C-alpha cells in the first residue's frame, strides 16, 4: 500500500535526520501554488491580421527597442484561442473554482468526514465503503473495486512543520524513488507537485503521480500530507488508470476535491 511508503520516508527522517541533507532547503509560502509548470495552448500571433471588432478580441503587445518608444504591434489574440487558454487553466487548476463547495460536493457525490479523535477532515465519495485495515486510521474503498481507495494514516512525529523535512520537490523526489524501488513497480512518474495553506496556516503538500505495477497495472495516485500538533497526517488516493479504461473526467474531479479537502479539523 502506498501509505506504507510515506510512513517509511518519515521514519527514515527520524532515524537519520534527513532534513539536514535537504539541498533545496525549506520553503515557506503564504498562498497555494502549483510548483510544476503545465504547458498551455499557444495563441496565434500575426503582424498582418485585420481586426474585426465583431468577431475578435485582440491584445496589442508592445516592446521597447533600444530604449526608444517605438511600438511594434505583434498581433491579436483571437477569442477562440483565449477561450482555449482559459479552459486549459481551469482544467489544470490555475483558476479559482467559482462553484460553491456544497453544490460541487453534492454534484460529485461527496460527503464530509470528520475524525474528532485524530483531528482531521476530508470529503469522501459517499458510495464508497468504510473498511477496517491494519495500519490505516481510516480507509474507504469503492464497492467491488477495493483497489480504488482513499486512506488516511496519522502518526506522531517530532516535526512541527513539513518545512523541517524538506520542500515539496524534495519530498516528491523521495516518494517516487521509494515507489521505483518496489519489486512490483515497472515505472513511476510524478505528474504534479503543489503546496497550499491549511487550517491555522499549516503547510499542506499535494502530489499526483502514476505507477505502472505488476500488481494491478497502471494506477493514478493523489497524496496529501501535513503536520499539526506533532502528528503527521497522510492521505493517499489510489485509482485504476489503465489504457483500456482510463480515469474519466468526472472521477478525476471527484478525487481532486477529496485531495484538496484534506485538512486538520477546525478546533471547537
Steps between C-alpha positions, in 0.01 A plus 500: 500500500634844407436629852777269622746687278410826669545346841842366398611841372423681822628215718827530311501868585482419870786249480739698280380862524470536124395863519866596559578370153216676321688680225194701410441647844158563656265729314215687663216632287202698617268393220439175309683461172585226255874442489524310170416697186236383254507577128208703376367556145702768324312790349557564132665839444521677166620846406278519192161393643204729441296566815128434481340658810189282459675165513842543659634616832856609451801579712761750383844417625765775497872474560770765534789478253835654600333709771273670247124534526433359156223241543485183296163339464548124541150385423164402627379234741182360352203437724506128421864469612427702811222258586740207449752658736234560765372144461853364541552712812181365654591143406840527665380676812651845437174690523267504800196273495202732510260222601415501868631201693162362618366490143821351363514234772139407430557481125804276547324289766739593778429531868696648787688264730643622831717304740472692828739266680793539259398850395469492123229539238445433131232449239452136407299325226159436657458161328840367610506260794692555822712194579737404780860435404808467719721806482234735363329757717209495256451333163221536242472261205289507187240223512625186323821685405710506815810607306331841457525649846551803722713445810632711785779422745580713806826455691686700767814680381764736637434744217311822561467578127562331164767759423724331755498185287547669164335680212215347297746420221733322742216291643374416150845383399527273806148371443553403138836342581330282761232398248762404241687283750198272544537169319147526363561841339571514127504879486401803707466862393414821687222698331473804727614642831327781688480670836203669665419656834288290734319552829689746719742583218662156499688381191323235294694324224309339214631250246365326195690216339440186300636151556516207261498193723493125453234508770200666344654665194499877450384705800448870563592611852417826677666570834490778757699544820508751784627529858287626787535463878811281460305256282566406139182472290523303176227468237537256213250461215552212259298439185541278197611688187555229239530578128184303421304669781662835580399724787194694380451872547220471760697256718812711475311811613358304792841372610657845465233643729578230756869592474443873546255448790750314721585719799515524876152512655401844625536529874176560687 
